[in-house]
Amino acid sequence: MPRNPTDRHHGRVAVFGWFVLSLVFLDELLAMAAFGVWGWQASPHWLLVWLLPLLAMTAWFLFASPKAGYGGPVVRPVVKVLVFGLASLALWAAGHSGWAVGLLVFSVVVNGLALLPAVRALPEQAGQQ
């Protein structure tokens, strides 16, 4: 018996959505690495290379993550813009202007795609199963 075409469509949307969410996670890791790159360029690099990513991770955990205790409809997007913007600025300041622009463009695109209703609904649907 052939499958329903809408089932196939929903399956493709789910695959696309989880791919986008994976790219969002990669983007978060890249942002933390960018802070480490800038920390290595600054003085004292032995302190900043791990302290800056740790501070960014703490801000993300508290304000921007999906289950952030202090996040909200205004705070969460503001912190996300700050973290990704500062990460791109950190790469620029470290002399990696091409990577800075690439990270910024990548961040805008994947986080924009993550706002699509079908993508936003995936984690909630997975939690209900």
N, C-alpha and C positions, 0 to 999 in steps of 0.2 A: 504494500500500500504506500503510495507516494506521500511524502511529508507535506505538511501545510506550508505554503510559501511564506506566511507570516512568521512561522517558527524559524525558518531559515533566516529571515530578515532580523528577527530578534537575536538569533545566535551571532550574526555578523556584527550587530550593534554591540553586543556584549563583548565580543572579542576586541573590537575597536576601542570600547570603553576601558577595558582592563589594560590594553596596550597604552592608552593615554595616561591612565593612572600610574602605570609603571614608569612612563617617561616623567611624570610629575615627581615621583620619588627620586629618579635619577637626577632631576633638576635640583632637588633639595640637597642631594649629596654633592653635586657640582658646586653649589653655592657655598657649602661648608669648606670644600677644598679651596675655593677661591679665597676665602678668608685666611686659610693656612698659607697660601701662596703669598699673599700680601704680608702676613705675619713674618714669613721667612725673609722678606725684603727689608722689613723694619728692624729697629733696634729696641730692645734686645730680642732678637729673633728666636732664641731658645725658649722664651716665655710666650711671645705672641703667636708662634706657630701653632700652639695648641690652645691658648687662651681665647683667641678670637673665634675659632670655630665652636668652642665650648659655649661662649656667650651667645653666639648666633643660635646654637641648638637649644639653649635654655629659653631664649626669646620665642623660638618657634614652638617649643613644647608648651610654654605657658599661654601664648596668645594666638598662634596661627595653625596649630595642628587640628585635625578634625574633632578631637576630644579635649581641646584646650580648656582649662578651667577658667581662664580669664578672657577667652575669645568672645567674639560677638559679631553681629552683622556689620559693624563699623570697624572695630579693632582688628579683626582677623585680616581683612583685605589690606588695611593700612600697614600692618606688620609684614605681610607678604611682600608688598611693594618695597618697603624699607629693606628687608633682608635681601631680596633679589637685586634691588637697585644698588645697595651698598656692596654686594658681592661683585657686581659688574664693575663698580667704581674701584673696588679693591684690585681687580685684575688690571684695570686701566692704569692705576697708580703704580702697580708692580711692573709696568712696561709691556703688558700683553694686551694691547688695544684691540687687536683682531679677536682674541678670545673673549674680551670683555663685551664687545658688540655681539658676538655669537651667543654668549650666555644670555645676554639681555633679550635678544630676539627669540631664542629658544624658550626662555622663561615666559615671555608674553604669549607665545603661540600655544605651548602645552597647557599653561594655566587657563588660557582662554578656552581651549577645547575641553578642559576639565569642568568648565561651568555649564556645558551643554546638559540639559535636563536628563537625558538618557545616561550620561556618564555619571552625573551626580547621584543618581538613584542606585547605581550598582552596589556600593558598599552596604547600603541599607537592605537591598534585596538579598545580598549574600548573608547578612546577619540574621535574616528571617528564616533561612533554610536550615 
